Amino acid sequence: MRFFAKSLQTYLLIGLPFVIACATWQSFTPEREIAESDSGLTTFIWDVLSWNVVMWFGALVILLATILFSSSIRKEIISRIADIKDRDERDVQITANAAKNSFIASLAFMIVLLFLSVFSLSMSPIPPAQQYDGKTKQVHISMNFRLFDENPGKSDLSNTGGFNSRDFSPSASACLLALITWQLLSFRLSARKESRSE
Amino acid sequence: MPRIESKIEIGNCIQDSRLAMQITQQELADAVNVTRATIIALEKGSYNPSLELAFRLANFFNVTVDKIFFQKRS
């Protein structure tokens, strides 16, 4: 499994310049023009680059799924991205304290963002006919939580029998709530696992 | 019941012991399986080691733990 993940990472790194080259080429020359080119070499290179994009995207999805479901590979890859050092007991202690502080700060920030996304405050004048007690303005505090983003018009693809995942994208509030819940549950489970392994 | 002080300051003579053996910080770090940064932090007094590391250091210097580490009296 480790070898598989390492191979995926290597392919993603090596394949990235070719993906960028394909995207850059297509931004200058329309795809149809390239595909209908008289030069066999041009169409061959285009085919290779296009298939590389498909395979690269597939490899990325597989690696992300592996990170999600395999704790050992997740630890290895994320540790490398975050530059987490584990060389001796002092590094472990530093990492633990830094992780705790970072977790607390991130959780606080997400709670603030959730509050800002769910609650809204507005001030408006009261219509003259409805004014009473000399009050001319009113303040509204409202709470609005939606699971999915509002789509005033669905994407064009839905009418032609196609599918676009953006038509079902979760709202910012839903994402924040999910992240906060995940953070808390994940921390509690990890702490319990740590205390049992002692 | 006597009350235990909440914060105990611990000193050590790791640097003196190391210099007496004429070895570098890196050599000591390699011998007790830690990084040089940890040896520096230990000698400065900014890091207290675990019991295991304390015993490894004592075994390396061929002394008991209380000869290396001591409680600083305020």
Interface residues (C-beta under 8 A of the other chain):
Chain A: R87 D88 E89 R90 D91
Chain B: N33 V34 T35 A37 T38 A41 Y47 P49 S50 E52 L53
